[in-house]
């Protein structure tokens, strides 16, 4: 498997640049041939045709293309080693599929998969064979299906269930997040503080601490993905309201930076936004002072920023919107002061993009010094934590109550109306950037929501009578003791 790049296509003895997207995976046989003879294409040729159509089916991310190509590469290599053509005899393919399952579940340790990986690959292969059948490349697919029904956006629809998928019990929770105390501990450790909130004398990087804590706190509030906050510019950080507000501040995100290139608007709470602005005005400014940023030549031409504002700027003389800039182009940006405009800077003034290492090292430090149970935390765990905390506030009615107060005062009426009139699941869908509320419901189903409803139940009883609250406490205490 290789990745396509059009660089140098003029020397390929072709009449025009191939209609293949940059970064598109390409499957190639070991002898580098795509045909056995003129007009007799090999299976890899058909696989590449299918991969090239993925963007037209809504798969716009390079990582999605690579996952699909990797699945086909594994399957077709397995078939080739056993002299089985991937688009011919159905009985032979079904026998090979059975052997493939045995190979992946009970074969060499290095080659084994779990049920989740197997089901993901089965789904990809199923789509490929359906495409091949529609294109007339094969008469039948190697899979068997049964009819089923499910709810999609409130409507009951008929579906076909692939019998090759492995059924497994649903776990209570599969999405990992940080409880409130662990989230607070993580932010304090990133800031260079100990578990008690006092400065950690062994921490020697105060500027990086301010940067790391401000960014983590903003992600815990907004739910931004790693790419979205890594390449964020200072011009795109929402302005701080004139006074503290109980309602979150809208946080627009451009399509060139989001997953699947789907623009969305998230939000960020006042406290997290204030801390971000403090970092930008003080510690970040100190890191950038006196440093001249020169983007590496491998990234492309430097983009000189002139007359920047909330929407965009003139880049090398032409007006451009921030929403249009991809991550690599954002690294090429140079402010009028000769600095990088990315929010995260190293103490030397260079853009900082290695958040995975910063979060992982902090997790290790917490385990060694303060809390041995602390998990290794990546940026996506912070996103899950935001989803869990937001769901809790929605269940408790916090945002509705705050919105009602704001509506009475006439401040930020649009946000207040949205929160009062919208279903909580729709609010969370918009914040997470899910295309359908069904995705959000499936996502939430994999979170540990038992604690949220338990807390809401206890508080509801306590508001009715003190005796009811005490009784609820006793019931839940007994349950916890039994565990």
C-alpha positions in Angstrom: 0.0 0.0 0.0 1.3 3.4 -1.1 0.0 6.9 -1.0 -0.5 9.0 -4.2 1.2 12.3 -4.8 0.9 14.2 -8.0 4.4 15.7 -7.6 6.3 15.3 -10.9 3.4 14.0 -12.9 4.7 15.9 -16.0 7.5 13.4 -16.4 5.2 10.3 -16.3 4.5 10.3 -20.0 0.8 11.0 -19.5 -1.4 13.6 -21.3 -2.8 15.1 -18.1 -2.5 14.9 -14.3 -4.3 11.7 -13.0 -7.7 12.3 -11.4 -6.5 10.9 -8.0 -6.7 12.8 -4.8 -3.5 13.6 -3.0 -3.0 11.1 -0.1 -5.2 8.5 -1.7 -3.9 5.0 -0.9 -3.0 2.8 -3.8 -2.6 -1.0 -3.7 0.2 -2.4 -5.8 1.3 -6.0 -6.4 4.9 -6.9 -5.6 5.9 -6.9 -9.3 4.5 -3.4 -9.7 2.1 -4.4 -12.5 -1.6 -3.6 -12.6 -2.4 -5.9 -15.5 -1.5 -9.5 -16.5 -1.9 -8.4 -20.1 -3.4 -5.5 -22.1 -7.1 -5.4 -21.1 -6.7 -7.9 -18.3 -6.6 -5.9 -15.0 -5.6 -7.5 -11.8 -7.8 -7.3 -8.6 -5.7 -4.5 -7.2 -6.8 -2.3 -10.1 -10.5 -2.8 -9.1 -9.7 -2.2 -5.5 -8.0 1.1 -6.4 -11.1 2.2 -8.4 -13.3 1.6 -5.4 -10.9 3.5 -3.1 -10.9 6.5 -5.5 -14.7 6.7 -5.1 -14.7 6.8 -1.3 -14.7 10.7 -1.2 -17.9 10.7 -3.3 -19.6 8.4 -0.7 -18.9 10.9 2.2 -15.5 9.6 3.3 -13.4 12.7 3.1 -10.7 11.9 5.6 -7.3 10.4 4.6 -7.3 8.2 7.6 -10.6 6.7 6.5 -9.2 6.0 3.1 -6.2 4.3 4.7 -8.3 2.2 6.9 -10.3 0.9 3.9 -7.2 0.4 1.8 -5.4 -1.5 4.7 -8.4 -3.8 5.1 -8.5 -4.6 1.4 -4.7 -5.1 1.3 -4.8 -7.6 4.2 -7.7 -9.6 2.7 -6.3 -9.6 -0.9 -2.9 -10.6 0.3 -4.4 -13.5 2.3 -6.3 -14.6 -0.9 -3.3 -14.2 -3.1 -1.1 -16.4 -0.9 -3.8 -19.1 -1.3 -4.3 -18.6 -5.1 -7.9 -17.4 -4.6 -9.2 -14.7 -6.9 -11.2 -12.1 -4.9 -13.9 -11.5 -7.5 -14.7 -15.0 -8.8 -16.1 -18.2 -7.3 -18.5 -17.5 -4.4 -18.1 -20.9 -2.8 -14.3 -20.6 -2.9 -14.5 -17.1 -1.4 -16.8 -18.2 1.4 -14.4 -21.1 2.3 -11.5 -18.6 2.3 -13.5 -16.2 4.5 -14.0 -19.0 7.0 -10.3 -19.7 7.0 -9.6 -15.9 7.3 -11.7 -15.8 10.5 -9.8 -18.8 11.9 -6.5 -17.0 11.0 -7.6 -13.8 12.7 -9.0 -15.3 15.9 -6.8 -18.3 16.5 -3.8 -17.8 14.2 -0.3 -16.5 15.1 -0.5 -14.2 18.0 0.9 -11.3 16.0 -2.0 -11.6 13.4 -4.9 -12.0 15.8 -7.7 -9.5 16.1 -10.4 -8.8 18.6 -14.1 -8.8 17.7 -14.2 -5.1 17.2 -11.4 -5.1 14.6 -13.0 -8.1 12.8 -16.4 -6.4 12.5 -14.8 -3.3 11.2 -13.0 -5.2 8.5 -16.2 -7.2 7.6 -18.1 -3.9 7.2 -15.4 -2.6 4.8 -15.3 -5.8 2.7 -19.0 -5.9 2.6 -19.2 -2.4 1.1 -16.4 -3.3 -1.4 -18.2 -6.4 -2.6 -21.5 -4.6 -3.0 -19.8 -2.0 -5.1 -18.1 -4.7 -7.2 -21.5 -6.4 -7.7 -23.1 -3.1 -8.8 -20.3 -2.6 -11.2 -20.7 -6.0 -12.7 -17.3 -7.2 -11.6 -18.7 -10.2 -9.6 -22.0 -12.0 -9.7 -22.3 -12.6 -6.0 -20.8 -11.5 -2.7 -19.1 -13.9 -0.3 -21.3 -12.8 2.6 -24.8 -13.9 3.8 -27.3 -11.5 5.2 -30.5 -11.5 7.2 -33.2 -8.9 7.4 -33.5 -6.6 10.4 -35.0 -3.3 11.4 -33.8 -0.4 13.4 -34.7 3.2 14.3 -32.9 5.8 12.2 -33.7 9.5 13.1 -37.0 8.4 14.6 -38.1 6.3 11.6 -38.2 2.5 11.5 -36.2 1.3 8.5 -35.3 -2.1 7.0 -31.7 -3.1 7.1 -29.5 -6.1 6.2 -27.3 -7.6 8.9 -24.1 -9.3 7.8 -23.9 -12.8 9.4 -20.1 -12.7 9.3 -20.1 -10.1 12.0 -19.2 -11.4 15.5 -21.9 -10.8 18.1 -20.6 -9.8 21.5 -22.2 -8.7 24.8 -22.5 -4.9 25.2 -20.2 -3.7 27.9 -21.5 -1.2 30.5 -19.1 1.4 29.2 -16.5 1.4 26.4 -15.7 5.1 26.2 -13.2 6.3 28.7 -13.4 9.7 30.4 -12.1 11.4 33.5 -14.2 11.9 36.6 -14.3 15.5 37.8 -11.6 15.0 40.5 -9.2 13.3 38.0 -9.9 16.0 35.4 -9.0 18.7 38.0 -5.8 16.8 39.0 -4.8 16.5 35.3 -5.2 20.2 34.7 -3.3 21.1 37.9 -0.4 18.7 36.9 -0.2 20.3 33.4 0.1 23.7 35.1 3.0 22.5 37.2 1.0 22.2 40.4 0.8 19.3 42.8 -2.3 17.4 43.8 -2.9 20.0 46.6 -2.8 22.9 44.1 0.6 24.1 45.4 3.5 24.6 43.0 5.5 21.4 42.2 9.1 22.4 42.9 10.4 19.8 40.5 8.5 21.3 37.6 10.8 23.7 35.7 8.7 24.9 32.8 6.2 27.6 33.9 5.4 28.9 30.4 4.7 25.4 29.1 2.6 24.8 32.2 0.4 27.8 31.5 0.1 26.7 27.9 -0.7 23.1 28.7 -3.2 23.8 31.4 -5.0 26.5 29.4 -5.3 24.2 26.3 -6.5 21.2 28.3 -9.1 23.3 30.2 -10.4 24.7 26.9 -10.7 21.1 25.5 -12.5 20.0 28.6 -14.9 22.8 28.1 -15.3 22.8 24.3 -14.7 19.1 23.3 -12.3 20.0 20.4 -10.5 17.2 18.7 -6.7 17.1 18.7 -6.3 18.5 15.2 -8.8 21.3 15.9 -7.0 22.7 18.9 -3.5 21.9 17.7 -3.7 24.1 14.7 -6.0 26.8 16.1 -4.8 30.4 15.6 -5.0 33.2 18.1 -7.4 35.0 15.8 -10.0 32.2 16.0 -10.2 32.1 19.8 -13.5 33.7 20.7 -13.3 37.1 22.2 -13.8 37.3 26.0 -17.2 38.7 26.9 -17.2 42.0 28.8 -18.4 40.4 32.0 -18.6 36.8 33.3 -21.6 34.8 32.0 -23.2 31.6 33.1 -23.9 30.6 29.5 -21.0 29.2 27.3 -19.5 31.3 24.5 -20.0 30.1 20.9 -16.9 28.6 19.3 -17.1 28.3 15.5 -14.8 25.8 13.8 -14.0 25.8 10.1 -14.4 22.8 7.8 -10.7 22.6 6.8 -9.8 21.9 10.5 -12.6 19.5 11.6 -13.0 15.8 11.2 -14.6 14.9 7.9 -14.4 18.6 6.8 -17.8 19.3 8.5 -17.9 22.8 9.9 -19.6 23.1 13.3 -20.0 25.5 16.2 -19.0 24.3 19.7 -18.9 26.3 22.8 -16.5 27.2 25.6 -17.2 28.3 29.2 -16.2 31.8 30.4 -13.6 30.5 32.9 -11.8 28.3 30.4 -11.9 31.1 27.8 -10.5 33.7 30.3 -7.6 31.4 31.1 -6.9 30.9 27.4 -6.8 34.7 26.9 -4.5 35.1 29.9 -2.1 32.6 28.5 -2.2 34.3 25.1 -1.6 37.8 26.6 1.1 36.8 29.1 3.0 33.5 28.8 2.5 33.0 25.0 3.5 36.6 24.3 6.7 36.1 26.4 7.6 32.9 24.4 7.0 34.7 21.0 8.9 37.9 21.9 12.1 38.3 19.9 11.6 35.0 17.9 11.3 35.0 14.2 9.3 32.0 12.8 10.5 30.5 9.5 8.4 27.6 8.3 10.4 24.6 7.0 10.7 24.6 3.2 9.1 21.1 3.1 5.8 22.6 4.2 5.6 25.0 1.3 5.7 28.8 0.8 5.4 31.0 3.9 2.1 32.8 4.2 2.5 36.4 5.5 -0.5 37.4 7.6 -1.7 41.0 7.1 -4.7 42.8 8.5 -5.9 39.7 10.5 -9.3 39.7 12.1 -11.9 37.2 13.4 -12.9 36.0 9.9 -9.5 35.9 8.1 -6.6 37.9 6.8 -4.7 38.9 3.7 -2.2 36.0 3.1 0.6 37.1 0.7 -1.7 39.8 -0.5 -4.9 37.8 -1.0 -7.8 37.8 1.4 -8.5 34.3 2.8 -10.8 32.9 5.5 -9.3 31.0 8.4 -11.9 28.3 7.7 -10.2 27.4 4.5 -6.8 26.8 5.9 -5.6 23.2 6.4 -3.2 22.2 9.2 -0.1 22.2 7.0 -1.0 25.7 5.7 -1.5 27.0 9.2 2.1 26.0 10.1 3.2 28.2 7.2 1.5 31.3 8.6 3.7 34.2 9.7 2.3 37.2 11.6 3.2 40.8 10.8 5.6 40.5 13.9 7.3 37.5 12.3 5.8 34.9 14.6 3.6 31.9 14.3 -0.1 32.7 15.0 -0.8 29.2 16.4 -2.1 29.3 19.9 0.3 26.7 21.3 3.9 27.8 21.2 7.1 26.3 22.7 9.1 28.3 25.1 11.4 29.1 22.1 8.6 30.6 20.1 8.2 27.6 17.7 4.7 26.2 17.1 3.9 23.3 19.5 2.0 20.3 18.0 3.1 17.3 20.1 0.2 17.3 22.5 0.1 13.6 22.7 3.6 13.5 24.4 2.7 16.3 26.7 -0.4 14.6 27.9 1.2 11.2 28.2 4.2 12.4 30.2 1.9 14.3 32.6 -0.2 11.2 33.1 3.0 9.3 34.0 4.1 12.0 36.4 0.7 11.9 38.2 0.9 8.2 38.6 4.4 8.3 40.0 3.9 11.2 42.4 0.2 11.5 43.3 -2.3 8.9 42.1 -1.2 5.4 41.0 -4.7 4.8 39.5 -4.5 7.7 37.1 -5.0 6.5 33.5 -2.8 7.5 30.5 -4.8 10.4 29.1 -4.9 11.4 25.4 -6.7 14.3 23.9 -9.8 12.3 22.9 -10.3 11.3 26.5 -10.7 15.0 27.3 -13.4 15.2 24.6 -15.2 12.3 26.1 -14.9 14.0 29.5 -16.5 17.1 28.1 -19.4 15.1 26.6 -20.0 13.4 30.0 -19.9 16.6 31.9 -22.2 18.4 29.4 -24.6 15.5 29.5 -24.7 15.7 33.3 -25.4 19.5 33.2 -28.1 18.9 30.6 -29.8 16.2 32.7 -29.7 18.4 35.8 -31.2 21.3 33.8 -28.3 23.6 34.6 -28.1 25.2 31.1 -31.9 25.6 30.9 -32.0 27.4 34.2 -29.1 29.6 33.2 -30.7 30.3 29.9 -34.0 31.3 31.6 -32.1 33.8 33.7 -30.3 35.2 30.7 -33.5 35.4 28.7 -35.1 37.5 31.4 -32.2 40.0 31.3 -32.0 40.0 27.5 -28.3 39.2 27.4 -27.3 36.6 24.7 -30.9 35.9 23.8 -30.0 33.7 20.8 -28.1 31.2 23.0 -30.7 31.3 25.7 -33.5 30.5 23.2 -31.5 27.7 21.7 -30.9 26.1 25.1 -34.5 26.5 26.3 -36.1 25.2 23.1 -33.7 22.4 22.0 -33.7 18.9 23.2 -30.6 18.1 25.3 -29.5 15.3 22.9 -29.7 17.7 20.0 -27.5 20.2 21.9 -24.9 17.6 22.5 -25.1 16.4 18.9 -24.3 19.9 17.7 -21.4 20.4 20.1 -19.8 17.0 19.2 -20.3 17.6 15.5 -22.3 14.4 14.9 -24.2 14.3 11.6 -27.2 12.5 13.2 -28.7 12.5 16.7 -28.6 8.7 16.3 -24.8 8.8 16.4 -25.0 10.9 19.6 -27.4 8.4 21.1 -25.1 5.5 20.3 -22.2 7.4 21.6 -23.9 8.2 24.9 -25.1 4.6 25.2 -21.4 3.7 25.5 -20.8 6.1 28.4 -21.3 5.3 32.0 -24.5 7.3 32.5 -25.7 5.3 35.5 -23.9 7.7 37.9 -25.6 10.7 36.3 -29.1 9.4 36.6 -28.3 8.1 40.1 -27.2 11.6 41.2 -30.2 13.2 39.6 -32.5 10.7 41.3 -31.0 11.4 44.7 -31.2 15.1 44.3 -34.8 14.9 43.2 -35.7 12.9 46.3 -33.8 15.2 48.6 -35.7 18.2 47.3 -39.0 16.6 48.1 -38.3 15.6 51.7 -35.1 15.2 53.8 -36.3 11.7 54.8 -36.5 10.7 51.2 -33.0 12.0 50.5 -31.7 10.0 53.5 -33.4 6.9 52.3 -31.9 7.3 48.8 -28.5 7.7 50.3 -28.9 4.5 52.3 -30.0 2.5 49.3 -27.1 3.6 47.2 -24.6 3.2 50.1 -25.7 -0.5 50.4 -25.2 -1.0 46.7 -21.7 0.4 46.8 -20.8 -1.7 49.8 -22.0 -4.8 48.0 -19.7 -3.9 45.1 
